[in-house]
Amino acid sequence: MFKQFQTLINGNEGYLISSLSIFVLFFVLVGLFIFLMKKEEVQYMSELPLNDKES
């Protein structure tokens, strides 16, 4: 499958590598953000749909 992409984009491997690295970097940063969140903040956000006091 990847060989087909390489033959279609002959000479432009930089685009493949940069797009993959941006994709991986984004999900690593989101994972770190979620992992480093305080438990109180996670608890508050998990209860947001249930605590509808304005209605």
PQR file of N, CA, C, O and H, with PARSE charges and radii, in Angstrom:
ATOM      1  N   MET A   1       0.820  -1.184   0.000 -0.4000 1.5000
ATOM      2  CA  MET A   1       0.000   0.000   0.000 -0.0000 2.0000
ATOM      3  C   MET A   1       0.869   1.257   0.000  0.5500 1.7000
ATOM      4  O   MET A   1       0.603   2.191  -0.756 -0.5500 1.4000
ATOM      5  N   PHE A   2       1.905   1.289   0.840 -0.4000 1.5000
ATOM      6  CA  PHE A   2       2.758   2.465   0.914 -0.0000 2.0000
ATOM      7  C   PHE A   2       3.598   2.623  -0.346  0.5500 1.7000
ATOM      8  O   PHE A   2       3.972   3.740  -0.705 -0.5500 1.4000
ATOM      9  H   PHE A   2       2.122   0.530   1.454  0.4000 1.0000
ATOM     10  N   LYS A   3       3.898   1.519  -1.020 -0.4000 1.5000
ATOM     11  CA  LYS A   3       4.675   1.617  -2.257 -0.0000 2.0000
ATOM     12  C   LYS A   3       3.874   2.327  -3.343  0.5500 1.7000
ATOM     13  O   LYS A   3       4.442   3.027  -4.182 -0.5500 1.4000
ATOM     14  H   LYS A   3       3.594   0.612  -0.729  0.4000 1.0000
ATOM     15  N   GLN A   4       2.561   2.149  -3.328 -0.4000 1.5000
ATOM     16  CA  GLN A   4       1.711   2.851  -4.290 -0.0000 2.0000
ATOM     17  C   GLN A   4       1.779   4.359  -4.061  0.5500 1.7000
ATOM     18  O   GLN A   4       1.856   5.133  -5.015 -0.5500 1.4000
ATOM     19  H   GLN A   4       2.099   1.581  -2.647  0.4000 1.0000
ATOM     20  N   PHE A   5       1.751   4.777  -2.791 -0.4000 1.5000
ATOM     21  CA  PHE A   5       1.850   6.199  -2.488 -0.0000 2.0000
ATOM     22  C   PHE A   5       3.206   6.758  -2.905  0.5500 1.7000
ATOM     23  O   PHE A   5       3.298   7.880  -3.403 -0.5500 1.4000
ATOM     24  H   PHE A   5       1.689   4.148  -2.015  0.4000 1.0000
ATOM     25  N   GLN A   6       4.246   5.974  -2.701 -0.4000 1.5000
ATOM     26  CA  GLN A   6       5.585   6.446  -3.053 -0.0000 2.0000
ATOM     27  C   GLN A   6       5.732   6.604  -4.557  0.5500 1.7000
ATOM     28  O   GLN A   6       6.403   7.528  -5.016 -0.5500 1.4000
ATOM     29  H   GLN A   6       4.171   5.063  -2.298  0.4000 1.0000
ATOM     30  N   THR A   7       5.121   5.725  -5.326 -0.4000 1.5000
ATOM     31  CA  THR A   7       5.235   5.860  -6.770 -0.0000 2.0000
ATOM     32  C   THR A   7       4.370   7.010  -7.295  0.5500 1.7000
ATOM     33  O   THR A   7       4.714   7.636  -8.297 -0.5500 1.4000
ATOM     34  H   THR A   7       4.576   4.974  -4.953  0.4000 1.0000
ATOM     35  N   LEU A   8       3.249   7.288  -6.620 -0.4000 1.5000
ATOM     36  CA  LEU A   8       2.397   8.401  -7.038 -0.0000 2.0000
ATOM     37  C   LEU A   8       3.030   9.747  -6.717  0.5500 1.7000
ATOM     38  O   LEU A   8       2.836  10.717  -7.450 -0.5500 1.4000
ATOM     39  H   LEU A   8       2.970   6.779  -5.805  0.4000 1.0000
ATOM     40  N   ILE A   9       3.782   9.810  -5.629 -0.4000 1.5000
ATOM     41  CA  ILE A   9       4.366  11.069  -5.178 -0.0000 2.0000
ATOM     42  C   ILE A   9       5.882  10.984  -5.325  0.5500 1.7000
ATOM     43  O   ILE A   9       6.610  11.244  -4.367 -0.5500 1.4000
ATOM     44  H   ILE A   9       3.939   9.022  -5.034  0.4000 1.0000
ATOM     45  N   ASN A  10       6.344  10.639  -6.460 -0.4000 1.5000
ATOM     46  CA  ASN A  10       7.771  10.451  -6.698 -0.0000 2.0000
ATOM     47  C   ASN A  10       8.542  11.746  -6.432  0.5500 1.7000
ATOM     48  O   ASN A  10       8.297  12.764  -7.079 -0.5500 1.4000
ATOM     49  H   ASN A  10       5.753  10.428  -7.238  0.4000 1.0000
ATOM     50  N   GLY A  11       9.468  11.702  -5.486 -0.4000 1.5000
ATOM     51  CA  GLY A  11      10.303  12.843  -5.167 -0.0000 2.0000
ATOM     52  C   GLY A  11       9.749  13.756  -4.098  0.5500 1.7000
ATOM     53  O   GLY A  11      10.423  14.711  -3.711 -0.5500 1.4000
ATOM     54  H   GLY A  11       9.668  10.875  -4.960  0.4000 1.0000
ATOM     55  N   ASN A  12       8.564  13.507  -3.610 -0.4000 1.5000
ATOM     56  CA  ASN A  12       7.950  14.371  -2.595 -0.0000 2.0000
ATOM     57  C   ASN A  12       7.712  13.622  -1.290  0.5500 1.7000
ATOM     58  O   ASN A  12       6.644  13.743  -0.689 -0.5500 1.4000
ATOM     59  H   ASN A  12       8.016  12.732  -3.925  0.4000 1.0000
ATOM     60  N   GLU A  13       8.690  12.858  -0.856 -0.4000 1.5000
ATOM     61  CA  GLU A  13       8.532  12.099   0.381 -0.0000 2.0000
ATOM     62  C   GLU A  13       8.460  13.010   1.597  0.5500 1.7000
ATOM     63  O   GLU A  13       7.960  12.610   2.648 -0.5500 1.4000
ATOM     64  H   GLU A  13       9.557  12.760  -1.345  0.4000 1.0000
ATOM     65  N   GLY A  14       8.953  14.223   1.455 -0.4000 1.5000
ATOM     66  CA  GLY A  14       8.909  15.177   2.564 -0.0000 2.0000
ATOM     67  C   GLY A  14       7.492  15.489   2.993  0.5500 1.7000
ATOM     68  O   GLY A  14       7.226  15.668   4.182 -0.5500 1.4000
ATOM     69  H   GLY A  14       9.359  14.548   0.601  0.4000 1.0000
ATOM     70  N   TYR A  15       6.570  15.556   2.028 -0.4000 1.5000
ATOM     71  CA  TYR A  15       5.174  15.808   2.377 -0.0000 2.0000
ATOM     72  C   TYR A  15       4.592  14.653   3.192  0.5500 1.7000
ATOM     73  O   TYR A  15       3.843  14.876   4.143 -0.5500 1.4000
ATOM     74  H   TYR A  15       6.786  15.410   1.063  0.4000 1.0000
ATOM     75  N   LEU A  16       4.931  13.439   2.824 -0.4000 1.5000
ATOM     76  CA  LEU A  16       4.436  12.287   3.574 -0.0000 2.0000
ATOM     77  C   LEU A  16       4.980  12.277   4.993  0.5500 1.7000
ATOM     78  O   LEU A  16       4.241  12.052   5.951 -0.5500 1.4000
ATOM     79  H   LEU A  16       5.540  13.258   2.051  0.4000 1.0000
ATOM     80  N   ILE A  17       6.271  12.523   5.118 -0.4000 1.5000
ATOM     81  CA  ILE A  17       6.902  12.494   6.431 -0.0000 2.0000
ATOM     82  C   ILE A  17       6.396  13.642   7.297  0.5500 1.7000
ATOM     83  O   ILE A  17       6.115  13.445   8.479 -0.5500 1.4000
ATOM     84  H   ILE A  17       6.872  12.705   4.340  0.4000 1.0000
ATOM     85  N   SER A  18       6.277  14.837   6.726 -0.4000 1.5000
ATOM     86  CA  SER A  18       5.823  15.981   7.523 -0.0000 2.0000
ATOM     87  C   SER A  18       4.367  15.817   7.948  0.5500 1.7000
ATOM     88  O   SER A  18       4.024  16.149   9.083 -0.5500 1.4000
ATOM     89  H   SER A  18       6.505  14.998   5.765  0.4000 1.0000
ATOM     90  N   SER A  19       3.509  15.318   7.073 -0.4000 1.5000
ATOM     91  CA  SER A  19       2.111  15.136   7.463 -0.0000 2.0000
ATOM     92  C   SER A  19       1.970  14.059   8.539  0.5500 1.7000
ATOM     93  O   SER A  19       1.165  14.200   9.459 -0.5500 1.4000
ATOM     94  H   SER A  19       3.788  15.049   6.151  0.4000 1.0000
ATOM     95  N   LEU A  20       2.744  12.995   8.427 -0.4000 1.5000
ATOM     96  CA  LEU A  20       2.704  11.955   9.457 -0.0000 2.0000
ATOM     97  C   LEU A  20       3.235  12.482  10.782  0.5500 1.7000
ATOM     98  O   LEU A  20       2.678  12.174  11.836 -0.5500 1.4000
ATOM     99  H   LEU A  20       3.398  12.880   7.679  0.4000 1.0000
ATOM    100  N   SER A  21       4.298  13.268  10.744 -0.4000 1.5000
ATOM    101  CA  SER A  21       4.859  13.800  11.989 -0.0000 2.0000
ATOM    102  C   SER A  21       3.915  14.801  12.635  0.5500 1.7000
ATOM    103  O   SER A  21       3.818  14.834  13.861 -0.5500 1.4000
ATOM    104  H   SER A  21       4.750  13.518   9.888  0.4000 1.0000
ATOM    105  N   ILE A  22       3.211  15.624  11.852 -0.4000 1.5000
ATOM    106  CA  ILE A  22       2.232  16.548  12.423 -0.0000 2.0000
ATOM    107  C   ILE A  22       1.086  15.779  13.049  0.5500 1.7000
ATOM    108  O   ILE A  22       0.624  16.133  14.134 -0.5500 1.4000
ATOM    109  H   ILE A  22       3.290  15.597  10.855  0.4000 1.0000
ATOM    110  N   PHE A  23       0.623  14.738  12.390 -0.4000 1.5000
ATOM    111  CA  PHE A  23      -0.456  13.894  12.908 -0.0000 2.0000
ATOM    112  C   PHE A  23      -0.053  13.257  14.239  0.5500 1.7000
ATOM    113  O   PHE A  23      -0.812  13.308  15.206 -0.5500 1.4000
ATOM    114  H   PHE A  23       0.998  14.449  11.509  0.4000 1.0000
ATOM    115  N   VAL A  24       1.116  12.668  14.289 -0.4000 1.5000
ATOM    116  CA  VAL A  24       1.578  11.996  15.507 -0.0000 2.0000
ATOM    117  C   VAL A  24       1.817  13.018  16.613  0.5500 1.7000
ATOM    118  O   VAL A  24       1.444  12.777  17.761 -0.5500 1.4000
ATOM    119  H   VAL A  24       1.733  12.627  13.503  0.4000 1.0000
ATOM    120  N   LEU A  25       2.429  14.148  16.290 -0.4000 1.5000
ATOM    121  CA  LEU A  25       2.706  15.182  17.281 -0.0000 2.0000
ATOM    122  C   LEU A  25       1.415  15.709  17.896  0.5500 1.7000
ATOM    123  O   LEU A  25       1.347  15.924  19.106 -0.5500 1.4000
ATOM    124  H   LEU A  25       2.732  14.343  15.357  0.4000 1.0000
ATOM    125  N   PHE A  26       0.392  15.919  17.073 -0.4000 1.5000
ATOM    126  CA  PHE A  26      -0.884  16.406  17.585 -0.0000 2.0000
ATOM    127  C   PHE A  26      -1.468  15.443  18.613  0.5500 1.7000
ATOM    128  O   PHE A  26      -1.881  15.869  19.691 -0.5500 1.4000
ATOM    129  H   PHE A  26       0.447  15.744  16.090  0.4000 1.0000
ATOM    130  N   PHE A  27      -1.507  14.155  18.296 -0.4000 1.5000
ATOM    131  CA  PHE A  27      -2.111  13.198  19.216 -0.0000 2.0000
ATOM    132  C   PHE A  27      -1.247  12.946  20.445  0.5500 1.7000
ATOM    133  O   PHE A  27      -1.777  12.627  21.509 -0.5500 1.4000
ATOM    134  H   PHE A  27      -1.171  13.809  17.420  0.4000 1.0000
ATOM    135  N   VAL A  28       0.048  13.080  20.325 -0.4000 1.5000
ATOM    136  CA  VAL A  28       0.911  12.967  21.506 -0.0000 2.0000
ATOM    137  C   VAL A  28       0.661  14.150  22.435  0.5500 1.7000
ATOM    138  O   VAL A  28       0.559  13.972  23.649 -0.5500 1.4000
ATOM    139  H   VAL A  28       0.478  13.339  19.461  0.4000 1.0000
ATOM    140  N   LEU A  29       0.560  15.354  21.877 -0.4000 1.5000
ATOM    141  CA  LEU A  29       0.303  16.532  22.709 -0.0000 2.0000
ATOM    142  C   LEU A  29      -1.068  16.473  23.375  0.5500 1.7000
ATOM    143  O   LEU A  29      -1.205  16.836  24.543 -0.5500 1.4000
ATOM    144  H   LEU A  29       0.642  15.498  20.890  0.4000 1.0000
ATOM    145  N   VAL A  30      -2.081  16.020  22.643 -0.4000 1.5000
ATOM    146  CA  VAL A  30      -3.414  15.876  23.236 -0.0000 2.0000
ATOM    147  C   VAL A  30      -3.386  14.819  24.341  0.5500 1.7000
ATOM    148  O   VAL A  30      -4.004  14.998  25.391 -0.5500 1.4000
ATOM    149  H   VAL A  30      -1.970  15.725  21.694  0.4000 1.0000
ATOM    150  N   GLY A  31      -2.677  13.731  24.105 -0.4000 1.5000
ATOM    151  CA  GLY A  31      -2.555  12.690  25.134 -0.0000 2.0000
ATOM    152  C   GLY A  31      -1.855  13.198  26.373  0.5500 1.7000
ATOM    153  O   GLY A  31      -2.274  12.893  27.490 -0.5500 1.4000
ATOM    154  H   GLY A  31      -2.176  13.586  23.252  0.4000 1.0000
ATOM    155  N   LEU A  32      -0.788  13.974  26.195 -0.4000 1.5000
ATOM    156  CA  LEU A  32      -0.089  14.551  27.347 -0.0000 2.0000
ATOM    157  C   LEU A  32      -0.980  15.546  28.085  0.5500 1.7000
ATOM    158  O   LEU A  32      -0.997  15.578  29.315 -0.5500 1.4000
ATOM    159  H   LEU A  32      -0.448  14.221  25.287  0.4000 1.0000
ATOM    160  N   PHE A  33      -1.715  16.353  27.334 -0.4000 1.5000
ATOM    161  CA  PHE A  33      -2.620  17.313  27.966 -0.0000 2.0000
ATOM    162  C   PHE A  33      -3.647  16.598  28.833  0.5500 1.7000
ATOM    163  O   PHE A  33      -3.903  17.006  29.966 -0.5500 1.4000
ATOM    164  H   PHE A  33      -1.701  16.327  26.334  0.4000 1.0000
ATOM    165  N   ILE A  34      -4.230  15.541  28.303 -0.4000 1.5000
ATOM    166  CA  ILE A  34      -5.237  14.794  29.064 -0.0000 2.0000
ATOM    167  C   ILE A  34      -4.604  14.090  30.252  0.5500 1.7000
ATOM    168  O   ILE A  34      -5.191  14.049  31.333 -0.5500 1.4000
ATOM    169  H   ILE A  34      -4.022  15.210  27.383  0.4000 1.0000
ATOM    170  N   PHE A  35      -3.412  13.536  30.062 -0.4000 1.5000
ATOM    171  CA  PHE A  35      -2.740  12.813  31.148 -0.0000 2.0000
ATOM    172  C   PHE A  35      -2.349  13.749  32.284  0.5500 1.7000
ATOM    173  O   PHE A  35      -2.356  13.336  33.443 -0.5500 1.4000
ATOM    174  H   PHE A  35      -2.936  13.570  29.183  0.4000 1.0000
ATOM    175  N   LEU A  36      -2.010  14.992  31.982 -0.4000 1.5000
ATOM    176  CA  LEU A  36      -1.542  15.927  32.997 -0.0000 2.0000
ATOM    177  C   LEU A  36      -2.653  16.797  33.600  0.5500 1.7000
ATOM    178  O   LEU A  36      -2.379  17.652  34.441 -0.5500 1.4000
ATOM    179  H   LEU A  36      -2.004  15.327  31.040  0.4000 1.0000
ATOM    180  N   MET A  37      -3.889  16.583  33.178 -0.4000 1.5000
ATOM    181  CA  MET A  37      -4.993  17.365  33.743 -0.0000 2.0000
ATOM    182  C   MET A  37      -5.219  16.994  35.201  0.5500 1.7000
ATOM    183  O   MET A  37      -4.986  15.859  35.617 -0.5500 1.4000
ATOM    184  H   MET A  37      -4.112  15.888  32.495  0.4000 1.0000
ATOM    185  N   LYS A  38      -5.677  17.972  35.963 -0.4000 1.5000
ATOM    186  CA  LYS A  38      -5.992  17.704  37.365 -0.0000 2.0000
ATOM    187  C   LYS A  38      -7.286  16.903  37.442  0.5500 1.7000
ATOM    188  O   LYS A  38      -8.184  17.070  36.617 -0.5500 1.4000
ATOM    189  H   LYS A  38      -5.866  18.894  35.626  0.4000 1.0000
ATOM    190  N   LYS A  39      -7.369  16.046  38.429 -0.4000 1.5000
ATOM    191  CA  LYS A  39      -8.543  15.186  38.570 -0.0000 2.0000
ATOM    192  C   LYS A  39      -9.805  15.994  38.855  0.5500 1.7000
ATOM    193  O   LYS A  39     -10.897  15.599  38.448 -0.5500 1.4000
ATOM    194  H   LYS A  39      -6.640  15.911  39.099  0.4000 1.0000
ATOM    195  N   GLU A  40      -9.665  17.122  39.552 -0.4000 1.5000
ATOM    196  CA  GLU A  40     -10.829  17.959  39.828 -0.0000 2.0000
ATOM    197  C   GLU A  40     -11.397  18.536  38.533  0.5500 1.7000
ATOM    198  O   GLU A  40     -12.614  18.628  38.374 -0.5500 1.4000
ATOM    199  H   GLU A  40      -8.778  17.443  39.883  0.4000 1.0000
ATOM    200  N   GLU A  41     -10.522  18.921  37.616 -0.4000 1.5000
ATOM    201  CA  GLU A  41     -10.973  19.474  36.348 -0.0000 2.0000
ATOM    202  C   GLU A  41     -11.672  18.411  35.501  0.5500 1.7000
ATOM    203  O   GLU A  41     -12.671  18.695  34.839 -0.5500 1.4000
ATOM    204  H   GLU A  41      -9.534  18.845  37.746  0.4000 1.0000
ATOM    205  N   VAL A  42     -11.146  17.193  35.525 -0.4000 1.5000
ATOM    206  CA  VAL A  42     -11.777  16.100  34.788 -0.0000 2.0000
ATOM    207  C   VAL A  42     -13.151  15.796  35.385  0.5500 1.7000
ATOM    208  O   VAL A  42     -14.113  15.569  34.653 -0.5500 1.4000
ATOM    209  H   VAL A  42     -10.334  16.962  36.062  0.4000 1.0000
ATOM    210  N   GLN A  43     -13.237  15.792  36.702 -0.4000 1.5000
ATOM    211  CA  GLN A  43     -14.519  15.530  37.366 -0.0000 2.0000
ATOM    212  C   GLN A  43     -15.525  16.625  37.035  0.5500 1.7000
ATOM    213  O   GLN A  43     -16.693  16.334  36.775 -0.5500 1.4000
ATOM    214  H   GLN A  43     -12.455  15.977  37.297  0.4000 1.0000
ATOM    215  N   TYR A  44     -15.088  17.878  37.041 -0.4000 1.5000
ATOM    216  CA  TYR A  44     -15.969  18.996  36.709 -0.0000 2.0000
ATOM    217  C   TYR A  44     -16.495  18.876  35.281  0.5500 1.7000
ATOM    218  O   TYR A  44     -17.689  19.060  35.041 -0.5500 1.4000
ATOM    219  H   TYR A  44     -14.140  18.116  37.252  0.4000 1.0000
ATOM    220  N   MET A  45     -15.617  18.571  34.341 -0.4000 1.5000
ATOM    221  CA  MET A  45     -16.050  18.460  32.948 -0.0000 2.0000
ATOM    222  C   MET A  45     -16.933  17.248  32.719  0.5500 1.7000
ATOM    223  O   MET A  45     -17.815  17.284  31.861 -0.5500 1.4000
ATOM    224  H   MET A  45     -14.648  18.422  34.535  0.4000 1.0000
ATOM    225  N   SER A  46     -16.716  16.179  33.465 -0.4000 1.5000
ATOM    226  CA  SER A  46     -17.548  14.992  33.268 -0.0000 2.0000
ATOM    227  C   SER A  46     -18.962  15.205  33.791  0.5500 1.7000
ATOM    228  O   SER A  46     -19.896  14.539  33.345 -0.5500 1.4000
ATOM    229  H   SER A  46     -16.000  16.150  34.162  0.4000 1.0000
ATOM    230  N   GLU A  47     -19.128  16.133  34.739 -0.4000 1.5000
ATOM    231  CA  GLU A  47     -20.454  16.398  35.296 -0.0000 2.0000
ATOM    232  C   GLU A  47     -21.162  17.566  34.617  0.5500 1.7000
ATOM    233  O   GLU A  47     -22.295  17.876  34.988 -0.5500 1.4000
ATOM    234  H   GLU A  47     -18.370  16.675  35.102  0.4000 1.0000
ATOM    235  N   LEU A  48     -20.548  18.220  33.646 -0.4000 1.5000
ATOM    236  CA  LEU A  48     -21.165  19.376  32.991 -0.0000 2.0000
ATOM    237  C   LEU A  48     -22.523  19.058  32.364  0.5500 1.7000
ATOM    238  O   LEU A  48     -23.461  19.827  32.575 -0.5500 1.4000
ATOM    239  H   LEU A  48     -19.628  17.968  33.345  0.4000 1.0000
ATOM    240  N   PRO A  49     -22.684  17.979  31.611 -0.5600 1.5000
ATOM    241  CA  PRO A  49     -24.006  17.730  31.023  0.2800 2.0000
ATOM    242  C   PRO A  49     -25.084  17.422  32.071  0.5500 1.7000
ATOM    243  O   PRO A  49     -26.273  17.601  31.806 -0.5500 1.4000
ATOM    244  N   LEU A  50     -24.681  16.969  33.238 -0.4000 1.5000
ATOM    245  CA  LEU A  50     -25.650  16.573  34.264 -0.0000 2.0000
ATOM    246  C   LEU A  50     -26.057  17.740  35.152  0.5500 1.7000
ATOM    247  O   LEU A  50     -27.138  17.717  35.741 -0.5500 1.4000
ATOM    248  H   LEU A  50     -23.715  16.823  33.453  0.4000 1.0000
ATOM    249  N   ASN A  51     -25.207  18.763  35.259 -0.4000 1.5000
ATOM    250  CA  ASN A  51     -25.472  19.893  36.147 -0.0000 2.0000
ATOM    251  C   ASN A  51     -26.031  21.069  35.358  0.5500 1.7000
ATOM    252  O   ASN A  51     -25.394  22.119  35.267 -0.5500 1.4000
ATOM    253  H   ASN A  51     -24.329  18.782  34.781  0.4000 1.0000
ATOM    254  N   ASP A  52     -27.198  20.897  34.797 -0.4000 1.5000
ATOM    255  CA  ASP A  52     -27.839  21.952  34.024 -0.0000 2.0000
ATOM    256  C   ASP A  52     -28.762  22.744  34.957  0.5500 1.7000
ATOM    257  O   ASP A  52     -29.954  22.452  35.054 -0.5500 1.4000
ATOM    258  H   ASP A  52     -27.715  20.044  34.871  0.4000 1.0000
ATOM    259  N   LYS A  53     -28.206  23.737  35.633 -0.4000 1.5000
ATOM    260  CA  LYS A  53     -28.970  24.507  36.620 -0.0000 2.0000
ATOM    261  C   LYS A  53     -29.679  25.703  36.010  0.5500 1.7000
ATOM    262  O   LYS A  53     -30.509  26.321  36.676 -0.5500 1.4000
ATOM    263  H   LYS A  53     -27.238  23.974  35.554  0.4000 1.0000
ATOM    264  N   GLU A  54     -29.374  26.052  34.752 -0.4000 1.5000
ATOM    265  CA  GLU A  54     -29.976  27.230  34.138 -0.0000 2.0000
ATOM    266  C   GLU A  54     -31.388  26.958  33.630  0.5500 1.7000
ATOM    267  O   GLU A  54     -32.145  27.910  33.441 -0.5500 1.4000
ATOM    268  H   GLU A  54     -28.699  25.550  34.211  0.4000 1.0000
ATOM    269  N   SER A  55     -31.777  25.712  33.402 -0.4000 1.5000
ATOM    270  CA  SER A  55     -33.107  25.413  32.858 -0.0000 2.0000
ATOM    271  C   SER A  55     -34.150  25.369  33.939  0.5500 1.7000
ATOM    272  O   SER A  55     -35.324  25.129  33.655 -0.5500 1.4000
ATOM    273  H   SER A  55     -31.163  24.939  33.555  0.4000 1.0000
TER
END
